[in-house]
Amino acid sequence: MTNEAGAQGVAEAGFGVMPARQSVGEAWLATRGEEFAPFVTGADYAVTPSTQLGYADFVQVIDNGMNEVLAGDRSAQEILDEAAEVGQEIQAEMGG
């Protein structure tokens, strides 16, 4: 979430994960060390994860459900069944 100059400053400071801008990868390595080189070179073939529309609804069922299971309000099977229903609804909406 930085411009080129901001990314350069973060890379030179050497904190955090590898920079999102490939152009400052070498500066980050100079600070962090060459043992982190595979992370930088891996960006050449990295892909952005994609999710289907409606996936957030599925995740919300799982997240909220985990809290309910831990509180003893519902069983894990109930949450799995509900998540399966939501997943099937998503598939149906996507034409699958």
N, C-alpha and C positions, 0 to 999 in steps of 0.2 A: 504494500500500500504506500510505496514511496516512489518518487521519481528516481532518475538515474543517480543524481547526486546523493540523495538520501540513502539509496541502496548501497552506494559506495561507502558511505560513512558507517553504516551498519556492518558491512562486510569487513571493513578495516578494524572495527572495534572487536570483531570476532565472537560476538555473543549470539546466542540463539541458534536456530537451525540454519541450514544453508540458505542463502538468499534466493528469492524467487526469480531474480534477474540473472540470467546466465552470464551476462557481460561482467558481473562482479565476482564470479566464481573464483577466479584466480586470486583476487585480493583476499577473499575469505580463507582460501587455502593457505595463503602466506601467513595468516594470523593463527588459524586453527591447527594446521599441520597437514602434511601430505597423506596421512592415514585416512583423511576424510575425502580424498580424491574420488573414490568410487561413487560417492553421493553426487558430486558435481558432474562427473562423466555420465552417470545414469540419467541425468536430465535430458540427454540426447535422445533417449528412447522412452521417456516417461509419457504417460497419457493421463488426461484428466479423468477422474472417476465420473461416471454418469449415473444418474438415478432416474427412474421413471416418475412420471407425474403420479402423485398419490403416495409415493414412498414415505413421505413425512407422516402421513396418517398411520401407516403400518408401524413405523418406528415409535410413534406416540403411544400406540397400544402396548408395544413391548416395554417402553420406558415406564409408563404409568403402571402397567401390570406388574413389573418387577417390584415397584414400591408396595403394591397391594399384596403381593405374595410375601414379601419380607415382613409386612405388618400383620400377616396372618388372616387377611380379609378374604383372600381368594386363593385357589390352588394354581399351581403352575400349569396344569392341564387346561384349566379354564382360560388362562391367558393365551396359551398356545392355540386353543380352539378359536378364540376371538381373533387372534392375529391371522390365522388361516382364513377365516371368513373375510377379513379386510383384504388380504392378499388376493383372494378369489374375486372380490368386487373390483379391485384395481385391474386385474387381468381382463375381466369382462368389459370394463370401460375402455381398455386399450385394444379391444377386439381380439383378445387371445383366449 
